[in-house]
């Protein structure tokens, strides 16, 4: 219900204010602490399972000021701000720490039943088994890199092994996988997967989860096909709303597909609207929903009108995160700009969803010129913010920070906007 309220504008996702020009900051007083949000940027990378669904996340962190080393207390405070305890209670959450960070701070408040702690420099620790035992004793699960999972690790308390998918030859990797699969309950994860084809290969050779920037890309092996009638109806209705078509025309288009009719009536009759009677007329349902809410619902229906397909749901989460981030960063520049930004983010994955070239998909939709320029030609103001969102998805943090600076976004604005966008989009997984 909370997600529906956010989605249809009754409780819009909170967005940070537009960046404001500030005078140069004065040097901090000796010993004064810089807010953690201005120092550490986290990127949440999806871990996809065999059904192409988001099964968990891996957190990547970096200090925005490269001169600073992230201390244990700083990363602990940043993880608390990210609400990782909640996330780790819902699905696997892989958090990378150094041995020093782990030893110099108390992470008990961020640990949940599915929190995995990966000690990135465990190979330099003289007592690796003891360190893993400490993680287990704190209530977390343990994770190591595959090159640390040698013969010496046979008795280590292990819950997850992270493989650098492209680092070693496939035959060598398969042999290592076979030996590790003998350990009950051990989660094997492939990192650096770059395509849907590689994801399927990882599943075949024994990996349970894949991490990489492929989730938002087109599946090149997907058979070409026609856009379904349900999605054509949705596209036509989107065009009609943008053209201020009469309600009767909208209803007539919806009647071409029973699935659209059923979902519209279900929405209108949901407890969200609190009506004393059931709505039976399609025109009445459309009137009740209103054009803005209907437009947003139709945009999302592109992703889920045909059922609960795992890949479609994953793309929906990615699209929502992009849309909310771009809309949040456009706040303060006017409603039209914010609405256009939302559309750019939402439709930026439409080609992957429909497995058709973007030009072919957009040929079915009447869109503002600025939106088309961003989606088709990577041009204009919105395109730069879309590039920023994609950089964050793919953990290109250095590039993201440089581009954010060029766009005059402060680190605090970028971090808070991304955090809120991801939280709003991730709510889809919990519905």
C-alpha angles and dihedrals in degrees: 000000000000089000092051091051091052092044098053098044100255087112108014118205108268111255127191119248119265115276111274124207109248131191115256111286117252117237112274118253114255110281094011113140120232111225109266092229089066094052109041129052119192124199118198111215118199120240108208126204133207092282090056090248128135102260097170146330139254115212119220118191135188138173110246089214104059090203090069125080112213107244124211093251092049095051091044090055091046092050090051089053089052090056091230092162089069093045092050090053092058104044141343112306117189114203121186119214135164119242089249093052090050093049098045101051139045108242096177093112094059097046119105132169093275099038112126118195115207114195101208096197099037091130089070093053113101090211107038095156091053091050092052090048089054090054091050091047090054090058099256130115122247130241134181138177117262094246088061092052097085132135091289090062096061092106098035118118097249131171103165137022119198115208124202093226097203098037099083136032114276094239091053090046093050091051091052091047092052092055094047093047088068088072109087117236096008111145113220116202130186116215125197097032108164107186144025088250090057090047090056090047090052090053092051095052096048112275116136099198137023130207123197146100094276100096095086095043131094117268100239092196095054111114112250114248145157122283105259122254091245092056092044088055090050091049092049092050091050089055092048093052092050088050092050093242120183118267090244091059091050091050092048091053092048090053089066089077125040093204091061092047093050093049094047092051091046090053094049091049095047119118086249090085097038096213118175092224139033119266111231101167118085092211090051090050092051091047091050094049094049127217098275095051091041091052092052092046092050090050090054092042088068086072103040110022091102099053140274099317110169096226093045090052092050090051090048091057091048092047093048092050092051092045095049093045094050092044091049093050090049093053110121093034095087135278094272093055092046091049091049090049091052090052093049091054095043097047096039089092096042092105091055091047095051096031090230131116112273092241090057092048094048091048085076095052132069105220137169114269092245091055093049092047091055096045100040105031105018088238136136137030096306092053093064092053090047089053088052091053092050092048090054092048091053094044094244089148099162091053091045092054092049092049092046089055091050088052089051093244115150117227090245092053093048094048096046094044092050092046093052094044093051092046092051094047094044090058085078089070091058097051 
